[in-house]
């Protein structure tokens, strides 16, 4: 069976007309439709879970955990309404029967970019059902002559060191004794926190559930405020290319490029993904993407909730006093203090 997400993306790239059907007949009502017809000849139930994960989901099987993935109709409606403002988009989603399960306004830009082939976020996709199958491999049998030649080469090899390799060391270390000693301490701490253990929590210690706190921390993506002035060096037109790709493009050039692509107005909030590389003690490199949100107005910032100002980690400004008036701290000295 064809993957509905890839079929939809291919249809959009080829500018084929995707339609809604009910009982085999075409319909313009999204809420009344039962299937989505994707050219050339695919028809999927509109509530089919795609492989596109919802935020904070780690599930890998859409059929087993459909609630952790966006549905096909939610993906297509996000693209179908891509030119609407955030408030109008949410209103249309409710009218189309997507009061639950629709693509949030903070996720919509990333979904649209992927459908149009402008961006990829592989960590957000579950693998295809046959992605885990691998061809059978023959056992490698080294050639004796090659082995001896390699040994001679390695005897005369001079290994160059850089700032990373010099810190790794060559002696294998076993830290199991440290782990064992702390395991005992952690067990005592857990036992002390159980009901009836007689230990009172320290003054000021939070009683928040650790799982809830971890879940909340995952949702607390940092926010960057930039100036709404059209003469600023960094605007909503060129900030994504500057922060995500480390490429500076003038605001005027970025505005012209966006207009040529059919995007005359920028989004009121833009997600930024920064790739980070971590090297563990064994020298293994792992990559992950850190997400930030960029806004240029307090109205857009208010959409993140009452604690949005606590998440602001950076403010870019041209310095005029009027820019600070709607801020939580309208005195620029207090804003940049510390």
N, C-alpha and C positions, 0 to 999 in steps of 0.2 A: 504494500500500500504506500502511495506517495506521501511524503511529509508535507503537511498542510502549510507550514511556515515557509518552507522553501518554494512551494508552489505559488503562494501568495506573493512572495518577493519577486519571483520570476515574472509573474503576470504584471506587477507594477512596473518593473524595469522595462518590459516590452510594451507598456501602455495599453494592455488589454483590459477590456471592461469586466470588472468583477461585479456580480449581481447577487441579489438575495432571492430565494425561491421558497414557495410554500406549496406542498402537494404537487411538486413538479412544475408549477407555474411561477413566472417571474413576479416579484412584488417589490414595491418601493418602501414598504413598512419594515423597518429593522426589527421592531418588537414582535410583529406578527410572523416574520419569516422563521423557517425551521432549518434552512440550509444556506450555505454560501457557495455559489457556483464560481469556480476559479478556472479561467481558460487554461489550456484548450478544452479539457473534458473532465475536470475534477469537481466533485460535489461533496462538501463536508458538512456535517451537522454544525450549526453556528456556535454551539457551546463546546466544540472539540477543544480540549486543552492543548496548547502548543508547547514547544520546548523552551519558551521564553520564561525564565523564572521571575517570580515576584521578588521585591527587595528582601534581603535577609534570608531567602529560602536556599537550602542546600540540597533539596530533593533532586534525584536524578531520573525519576520515572514518572512522567506525566499521567500515565494511566493508573498508577497506584496512588498518587497524591495529586489529583487534579486541582485541589484548592491552593496548591503552591505555585501554580502556573497561570499565566494569562490565557484567556480563551481566544479562539480565532476571531470571533466577532469583535472583541475588545481591541485586538491588534488592528483589524481593518478599520474600525470606526475611528481610532486615533489617527490613522493616515487620512481617512476620508474627510475628517474635520481639521486637518492640519493648519489651515489658514485662519481659523477662528482664534479669538483671544481666549485667555484662560477661563474667564467667567462664562463666556458664551459656549465654550467647549463643554464645560461641566453641565450647563443647562441642557444642551443637546443630548448629552449622554443619558441624562435622566429621562428625557422625552423618548429616547430610543430603547428604554427599558434596561439601561445599564446603571441603575442606581448603586449596584454593588459590582465589583469586579472590573470597573473601567480603568484605563491607564491614567495614572495621576498626572497632573500638569508638570510635575518635576521629572517624570519618566518619559513623557510624550516625545520630547525632542530626540532622545536616544533611540526610541523605537522607530521614529520616522527616518532618522539618518540610516539606520540599519536596513530598513525596507528599501530605501532609495540607493543603497550601496555606497553611502558616504562614510560610514563608520562601522567598526566591528567591536563587539564586547563579548568575546568567547566565553568569559566566565559566567555570563548570564544565561547561557544556553545549556540544556541537558544534552548529552550525546545522543546520536541517532541509535536506533535499536540494534543495528548491525555494526555499530562503531567499535564494540569490544571484541569482535571476532578478528582473529589474526591468522594469516596463512601458516601452515606447518613449516617448521624450519629444520634443516638438516644440521646435525651436530658438526661443529667446526673441528677439524683435525689439523693442527699446525704442522707445517713442513719442518722436518728436522734441520735441514740446512739453513732455512730462514731463521729458526730459533737460535742457532749458534751464531749466525751473523748479527742478529739483534743484540745478543749478549755482549759481543765484542764492541759494538757501537756504544752500548750503554756504559761500558767500563770507561770509555774515554769521553763520556758526555759531561758537559759543564752546565749545570742548571742555573739559569739566571733568576734572580729574585727581585720581586717588586715589593711595594709596601703591603700588599695583601698576603703574598706567600711567606714573607718573613715573619708574620705574626701567627701563622698556622702551627708551626712546630712540626717535628717529625716523630716525637715520642707519643704513642697512644696512651691516653689517660683514662682511667676508670673511676668514675665519680659515684659508683653505686653505694659506697659507704656514706657519702653525704646524703644521698637520697634516702637511705635507710634511717639515718638519724633524724631527718626532718619528718619522715613519715610517722614516727612515734610522736613527735611534737604536734603534728597536725591532727592525729587521732585524739590526743588529749584535748585539744581545742574544740574539736567537734563534739566529743563527749560532754565537755563542760557547757556547751550551748544547748544540749537536749533538755526538755522539760523535766523538772525534778532533780536536776543536777546540783542545784543550790547556788550556782554561780550567777551573780547579778551582772547585767551589762554595764560597761563603763559609762560614765557620764558623757553625754554628747554622742554616744555610739549610735549609729543608725540601725533601725530594725527592718530596713528594707530588704525584701527577698533578693538574694544575690542574682538569681536568674532574671528577675524583673529589671534589676539595675543593669545587667549586661545587655538585655534586650534594648533598654532605653539608650544605653551608650552607643549601640550600633546604629540607632536612628539619628543620633546627634551629629549629623554631618556638618563640618565647619562652613561658615559663610564668609564671603568676601564682598565688601561694599565698595563700589566704584562711583565716580562722579557722573551725574547725569548731564553735565555740560557738554554741548556738541563740539566744543573746542578742545576737550581733554585728549591727551595722548592715547589713553586706554578707554574705549567705550564698549558698549554691548555688541558692537559689530566686529571688533577685532580682539576682544579679550580671550575668546576660546583658543584662537590660533596662537596667541601670545603665551598663555599659561599652560596649555596642554601640549603644544607642539614646539614651544620655545622659538617661535618665529614672529617677528614684529612686522605688521602690515599697517600702513596708515589707515586711520578710521575712514577717510574718504574712499580709498581703494577697496576696503572691506565692504563699505556700504554699496558701492557700485557692483561688486561681485555678488553680494546678496540679492540685489535687485535683479541682476541678470539671471540668477537662479530661481527667481520667483518668490523671494522673501524680502519684500520691501521694508517690513517692520521687524525688529529683533524681538526675541522672546523676553518676557519680563523677568525670567530667571533662567540661568544657563548652567547646566551641570558640567563640571570640569573633572576629567579623569587623569590622574598623574600616576605613572608607572614607578613603582619602588622595588628595588632589588635588595634582598637580605641574604647575607652570607653567614651560615651557621658555623659552629666550631669544627665541623668536619669538612668545611670548604664547599658545601653544597649551596648553590644559589637558587633562591626562590623569588618569584615575582608576584606582586599583587598590585591592584589598582586602588588608589585612595581617591575618594570622591569629595569634591567641594561644590558649593553653589555660589554663583555670582549674581548679585542684584545691583540696581542703580537707583533704587527709590525705597523709601520707608514703607510705601504701600505694598510692594512686592515682598519686602522683608516681613511684613505682618502676616503673610500667608503661612509662615513657618511656625506660628504659634506665639504665645505670650513670652516665652523665654528666648525668642530669636536673637535678641541683642547679646545674650550670654554666649551665643555660638559664633559671633562675629570675631574672626581672627585677624582680619586685615582691612584697612580702609585706605583707598586710593583717592586722592582729592587734588584739585588744582589750587586750593587755598582760599577761595572767596568765602566770605563770612556767610552768605546766603545759603550755601550748601549745608551748613551745620544746623540751621534753624529747625528742621523737622527731626533731627537726630535725638536720641534719648539723652545724650550729653551735647547740648548745643554750644557749649564752650569748648573750642578746639583744644585748649590747654588741658581740660579734664579728659577729653576723648583720647588723647595720645599719652596721657600720664601712665608711667609704668610700662 
